[in-house]
Amino acid sequence: MNLAQVILQPAGGSDATEHYHRTIGNPVRLERMKSVLTQEDLTALTALFPDGRLRVWGVVPGVRNQNKSKWARFEQDDLVLFCGHGGIFASAFVKYKTHNRQLALMLWRTDREEGQTWEYVYFVNGLRSHRIGYLDLNRAAGYSENYVVQGVTVLDAKKSAKVISELGLLDD
């Protein structure tokens, strides 16, 4: 597998923890989402997830659409590191993405502060649990030792390779 990049995905706040449990920890049935998916999305997701159980996440547009531009860089098979509660607690691979406000509203409603929803949606597979502290992540990524992931971040190829290698993220 040729990984282009690592995505640091914050998922530690109270809403994010609930969302993670509801749509990553417990896959969502494709049947439940059918009414808000395009035919193109439905066809692709049916092929990618033949058992009809999908792990789904999303990001809000963000201030001046900053998260939209990050999400636009996500590619199939990128490695997502779910971060929170002191470090990396899970990882998965991007399999598909779609912009779908109605799906986000169905799954997660809106955030309380800004009224945005997590409409830049992506679907993942290969979920694995981890217990990697921020200190180890920060050293591998070249961040300050006390850095905490607070916004979705796409690492460049060099940092991605270093994080994957130093943290042993693809070791079985």
QUIVEN-V942750 format. One record per pair of residues at least 6 apart in sequence whose ideal C-beta (glycine too) atoms are under 8 Angstrom apart, sorted by the first residue. I is the first residue (numbers start at 1). J is the second residue. Records with the same first field share a line. If there is no record, write none. Layout:
I: J / J
This chain:
1: 77 / 170
2: 77
3: 77 / 78 / 79 / 160 / 161 / 164 / 170
4: 75 / 77 / 78 / 157 / 160
5: 73 / 75 / 78 / 79 / 154 / 155 / 156 / 157 / 160
6: 78 / 79 / 80 / 81 / 154 / 155 / 159 / 160 / 163 / 164
7: 74 / 78 / 79 / 80 / 81 / 94 / 152 / 153 / 154 / 155
8: 81 / 83 / 137 / 149 / 152 / 153 / 154 / 155
9: 57 / 59 / 80 / 81 / 82 / 83 / 149 / 152
10: 16 / 83 / 84 / 149 / 150 / 151 / 152
11: 17 / 19 / 20 / 24 / 57 / 82 / 83 / 84 / 89 / 90
12: 83 / 84 / 85
13: 84
15: 108 / 111 / 112
16: 84
17: 84
19: 57 / 107 / 108 / 118
20: 57 / 82 / 90
22: 28 / 107 / 108
23: 55 / 56 / 57 / 107 / 108
24: 55 / 56 / 57 / 82 / 90 / 92 / 124 / 127
27: 53 / 54 / 55
28: 53 / 54 / 55 / 56 / 107
29: 52 / 53 / 54
30: 42 / 45 / 46 / 49 / 52 / 53 / 54
31: 52
33: 54 / 56 / 103 / 106 / 107
34: 42
36: 100 / 102 / 103 / 106
37: 45 / 98 / 100 / 103
38: 98 / 100
41: 96 / 98 / 100
44: 96
45: 54 / 96 / 123
46: 52
48: 95 / 96 / 123 / 125
49: 95 / 123 / 125
54: 123
55: 92 / 123 / 124 / 125 / 127
56: 103 / 107 / 121 / 122 / 123 / 124
57: 80 / 118 / 121 / 122 / 123 / 124
58: 104 / 107 / 108 / 117 / 118 / 119 / 120 / 121 / 122
59: 67 / 68 / 70 / 71 / 118 / 120 / 152
60: 67 / 111 / 114 / 116 / 117 / 118 / 119 / 120
61: 67 / 68 / 116 / 119 / 120
62: 68 / 116 / 151
66: 151
67: 120 / 151 / 152
68: 120
70: 152 / 153 / 154
71: 97 / 120 / 122 / 152
73: 154
74: 94 / 97 / 122 / 154
75: 94
76: 94 / 95 / 96
77: 93 / 94 / 95
78: 93 / 94 / 154
79: 91 / 92 / 93 / 94 / 160 / 164 / 169 / 170
80: 91 / 92 / 93 / 94 / 122 / 124
81: 88 / 90 / 91 / 130 / 137 / 163 / 169
82: 88 / 89 / 90 / 91 / 92
83: 89 / 134 / 137 / 149
84: 149
86: 133 / 134
87: 130 / 131 / 132 / 133 / 134 / 135 / 136 / 137
88: 130 / 131 / 132 / 137 / 167
89: 129 / 130 / 131
90: 127 / 128 / 129 / 130
91: 126 / 127 / 128 / 130 / 169
92: 124 / 125 / 126 / 127 / 128
93: 124 / 125 / 126
94: 122 / 123 / 124
95: 122 / 123 / 124 / 125
96: 122 / 123
97: 120 / 121 / 122 / 123
98: 121 / 122
99: 119 / 120 / 121
100: 119 / 121
101: 117 / 119
103: 119 / 121
104: 117 / 118 / 119 / 121
105: 117
107: 118
108: 117 / 118
109: 117
110: 116 / 117
111: 117 / 118
130: 169
132: 167
134: 146 / 147 / 148 / 149
135: 145
136: 166 / 167
137: 143 / 149 / 163 / 167
138: 144 / 145 / 146 / 147
139: 145 / 166
140: 162 / 163 / 165 / 166 / 167
141: 155 / 159 / 162 / 163
142: 159 / 162
155: 163
163: 169
164: 170
